[in-house]
Amino acid sequence: MGFSYGKVQSVRQNFQQAIYYYQKACDLKDEMGCANVGVKYYNGQGVKQNINTEKWYHGKT
């Protein structure tokens, strides 16, 4: 679901919604979910850019 919101596939692009679902996946130990949240923090998409937070999420993969 987060992929759909983050990549515009039949839904309106919404980075905050994408991050919400990516974080849910990360909480369930899904490595791609953690990596995708990290990418959003790295690029500042839907959240304020924060390299430390990005590194933390990528460290969970």
DOZA-198515 format. One line per 3 residues: number of its first residue (from 0); their letters; for each residue z, x, y of C-alpha. Coordinates in pm, 1 decimal. Layout:
BEGIN
NUM) A) Z,X,Y; ...
***
This chain:
BEGIN
0) MGF) 0.0,0.0,0.0; 82.6,279.7,242.4; -259.9,430.7,176.1
3) SYG) -426.5,107.3,283.4; -240.3,99.3,614.0; -293.8,468.9,678.1
6) KVQ) -662.7,482.0,587.1; -790.9,141.1,707.5; -902.1,-28.7,389.9
9) SVR) -931.0,-401.3,449.6; -617.0,-402.9,665.7; -563.7,-312.8,1029.2
12) QNF) -461.5,51.6,1071.5; -87.2,70.4,1127.5; 74.0,413.3,1093.1
15) QQA) 429.5,278.0,1120.7; 365.6,40.1,830.7; 203.7,319.7,630.3
18) IYY) 507.7,543.5,686.1; 737.7,261.3,577.0; 560.4,233.3,240.6
21) YQK) 521.7,609.9,199.2; 897.1,650.2,255.9; 967.4,376.9,0.2
24) ACD) 752.2,566.1,-250.3; 924.8,893.9,-162.5; 1264.5,729.8,-216.5
27) LKD) 1142.2,643.4,-566.1; 1061.8,1013.3,-628.2; 686.0,975.0,-576.1
30) EMG) 559.0,1315.4,-462.9; 246.0,1178.2,-293.6; 460.9,939.8,-90.8
33) CAN) 672.7,1232.8,30.3; 364.6,1441.7,106.1; 204.6,1158.9,303.0
36) VGV) 515.9,1106.3,515.2; 514.1,1479.8,582.8; 152.2,1466.9,695.3
39) KYY) 230.0,1184.1,938.6; 512.5,1389.9,1091.8; 291.8,1698.7,1106.5
42) NGQ) 12.7,1509.3,1285.9; 240.2,1287.3,1493.8; 78.2,970.0,1359.3
45) GVK) 308.8,673.6,1400.3; 606.8,902.6,1462.5; 693.9,1176.2,1708.4
48) QNI) 554.6,1505.7,1582.6; 832.0,1700.6,1411.9; 752.9,2009.4,1206.4
51) NTE) 1108.1,2037.3,1066.6; 1092.6,1683.1,929.4; 744.4,1754.1,793.4
54) KWY) 876.5,2059.7,609.5; 1168.0,1859.0,470.0; 934.8,1594.7,323.1
57) HGK) 695.9,1854.3,185.1; 993.8,2032.2,30.2; 1059.1,1718.1,-175.8
60) T) 719.3,1747.4,-347.2
***
